[in-house]
Amino acid sequence: MYKHAMWLLSVLALAVSPALAAEKVKIGFVTTLTTPAAVIGNDMKDAFDLAYEHIGGKMAGLDVEIIYEDDGFKPDIGKQKTDKLVKQDDVHFVTGYIWSHVLLASRKSALDAGKFLISANAGPSQLAGKLCHKNFFNISWQNDQTPMALGEVLNQRGVKSLYIMSPNYAAGKNMVAGVERTFKGAIKGKDMTKWGKDAQLDFSAELAKAKASGADAIFVFYPGKAGGAFVKQYMQAGLNKSMPLYSVYTVDALSLPKFQKAGMKGVLGSLMTQFWSPDMDTPQSKKFVSGFLKKYGRYPSFYAAQSYDAMFFIKSAVEGVNGNLGNMDGMRAAMEKVDFPSVRGKFSMGSNHFPIQNFYLREAAADSAGRWTTKIVSTVFKMHQDVYAKDCKF
């Protein structure tokens, strides 16, 4: 009897233990880790690594494995890397994605493979509307929302006319559409400049046109290296003295230290909108910012904040089903509840799986230690939902 029981236990151990031992939460993270745009990708990666430390490397008792892939700032490479993650690595979740055109090129690879796809940054209008999918979630914002908030700021501040500049790609077009949707004044001119690996970095001709337009202010969307180049040339042209700068995704935690090092004081006081700022007064944001400053010696950007949230968002899905990674319906339901500590505080998930959240006016300023950062000035939108949700049908 005893020998039979021991034999049975051994058989059960052989049958069950290897599966349990092999079970882990596998997350693929696609971002830009080469080219000048890597400054954004590395900030996202640093935040995701910090979140991994803060959760102790586990979700619902299961080990977490992160596989990072570099999209090289190209849609075709992003798709190839997504294919690798879902076919070769067999991850449960694919996240990351800075760029809308990379996400759009990669979405079918992940979704057709039956994986959860969670954007930690890009929020193209297509995925918020007609191309929405039950297994796609966005943990940042829909592209139009941040510039829509800025358009409202322009109205509140009495700006009557505007000159617009933005890169000519999916997100750039959404940014322009967003500010035009809410701004009530006149558009004096618009330039959509070349984007991609060989993005335009000389804006002298466009700045001359902006100055000649007679517009009250200038609106720009230039993330990464292009943003630094634009602001430097904007100040060299003396436009900061006559044409106030309003921006989205241009003046942030990535660019401000460089502006400070270059002594470009004219950038202080410039205004932008976002869903979050390092001075956000929520417990999770304080934990995140202090941990990021301690580990990396710099302020985190909103790209980092969203990536940090993405880890806890995924954790809420896994814990919502007690680690049963085969329960897709249960994990989806858990993510729809948005029951996790977010850096932005409480928010809800729209019917199209995009956040319904606040947007704030932020100002570039120096902190108590003299470091240039951003601070919240006011709330522009409360619990704002994107305009494309009505077109989403799962």
PyMOL commands that set and color helices and strands:
alter all, ss='L'
color gray80, all
select helices_A, chain A and resi 2-22+38-54+75-88+100-111+125-128+145-156+170-182+204-213+225-236+239-241+256-261+265-267+283-296+302-320+328-337+389-391
alter helices_A, ss='H'
color red, helices_A
select strands_A, chain A and resi 25-31+58-59+62-70+93-96+116-119+136-138+161-167+186-193+217-221+245-248+271-274+348-349+355-366+372-384
alter strands_A, ss='S'
color yellow, strands_A
deselect
rebuild
show_as cartoon
